[in-house]
Amino acid sequence: MLDVLTVVTAVAALLLAAWCGWAAYRDQPTKDWHFIGMAVVTLLALVQLVVGIVRLAGGEKPEQGTTIFVAYLLGSFACVPAAGFLSLGERTRWGSVTVAASGVVLAVLEVRLFDIWGG
């Protein structure tokens, strides 16, 4: 797939995780700035989803199977927005913990996507 995009998305997700983890450490819920960060990370995941689908439509195949690759693409795209919605319902430090955890999960999904594609 696109190695640079994968690395940028993973690093952005880890930065979001650290930022929200710091907010949780300070006993703060997610704030508007955190949601802007979540939007940036989600946009990167959306770009990766589109690039992955375009490359599949162009005839390229992942080493470990198309179905699992598409499942990981969709999961990586949905990971951070789902945590963002959950954090809206939990306006305590645990909302920030949820978003921080989703950032770590997204970074791990990025590594797995790289492996599935054949990196």
Stockholm file with secondary structure:
# STOCKHOLM 1.0

chainA/1-119         MLDVLTVVTAVAALLLAAWCGWAAYRDQPTKDWHFIGMAVVTLLALVQLVVGIVRLAGGEKPEQGTTIFVAYLLGSFACVPAAGFLSLGERTRWGSVTVAASGVVLAVLEVRLFDIWGG
#=GR chainA/1-119 SS CCHHHHHHHHHHHHHHHHHHHHHHHTTCCCCHHHHHHHHHHHHHHHHHHHHHHHHHHTTCCCTTCHHHHHHHHHHHHHHHHHHHHHHHHCCSHHHHHHHHHHHHHHHHHHHHHHHHHTC
#=GC SS_cons         CCHHHHHHHHHHHHHHHHHHHHHHHTTCCCCHHHHHHHHHHHHHHHHHHHHHHHHHHTTCCCTTCHHHHHHHHHHHHHHHHHHHHHHHHCCSHHHHHHHHHHHHHHHHHHHHHHHHHTC
//
